[in-house]
Amino acid sequence: MGQYADDTFFFLHSWDETLRSCLDLVVLFSSISELQITCYKSKAIWLGSKKGCGEVILPEAGLQCPD
């Protein structure tokens, strides 16, 4: 996890449950701080060997998945 200005980013090795856990923590943080993720501005991208595979990452989260 890292932050730059008002951007937060996560590098995850395995995405399914790990991403769900990260998003759960963000929701918890949001409930306390009243800061929220703007999902239509957020992106989930594959890196490494899965880059460009076209698989949507956690579709129920509403994250953009650019090719």
C-alpha positions in Angstrom: 0.0 0.0 0.0 1.2 3.5 -0.8 -0.2 7.0 -1.0 0.7 10.0 -3.0 -1.3 13.2 -2.4 -4.9 12.0 -2.4 -4.2 8.7 -4.3 -3.9 5.3 -2.6 -2.6 2.2 -4.3 -2.2 -1.4 -3.4 0.1 -4.0 -5.0 -1.4 -7.4 -4.3 0.1 -10.8 -5.0 -3.2 -12.8 -5.1 -6.1 -10.6 -5.8 -9.4 -12.3 -5.0 -9.6 -12.5 -1.2 -6.8 -10.1 -0.7 -8.6 -7.3 -2.7 -11.8 -8.1 -0.8 -10.0 -7.7 2.5 -8.4 -4.4 1.4 -11.7 -3.0 0.3 -13.3 -4.1 3.6 -10.6 -2.2 5.4 -11.2 0.9 3.2 -15.0 0.6 4.0 -14.2 0.5 7.7 -11.8 3.4 7.4 -14.5 5.3 5.5 -17.1 4.8 8.2 -14.7 6.4 10.7 -13.2 9.1 8.6 -16.0 9.8 6.1 -13.5 9.6 3.3 -14.6 7.3 0.4 -13.3 5.6 -2.7 -14.8 7.0 -5.9 -15.2 3.7 -7.7 -15.9 5.1 -11.2 -12.5 6.9 -11.0 -10.7 3.8 -9.5 -8.8 1.3 -11.6 -7.7 -2.3 -11.0 -5.0 -3.5 -13.4 -3.1 -6.7 -13.9 0.7 -6.6 -13.8 3.2 -9.3 -14.8 2.2 -12.4 -16.6 -1.6 -11.6 -16.3 -1.2 -8.2 -17.9 -3.6 -7.8 -20.8 -5.5 -11.0 -20.0 -8.9 -9.2 -20.2 -10.2 -10.8 -16.9 -12.2 -8.3 -14.9 -10.9 -7.9 -11.4 -13.6 -8.2 -8.7 -16.5 -7.0 -10.9 -18.8 -6.4 -7.9 -16.5 -3.7 -6.6 -17.3 -1.5 -9.6 -13.6 -0.8 -10.4 -12.5 0.1 -14.0 -10.4 -2.6 -15.6 -8.6 -1.0 -18.6 -7.1 -3.4 -21.2 
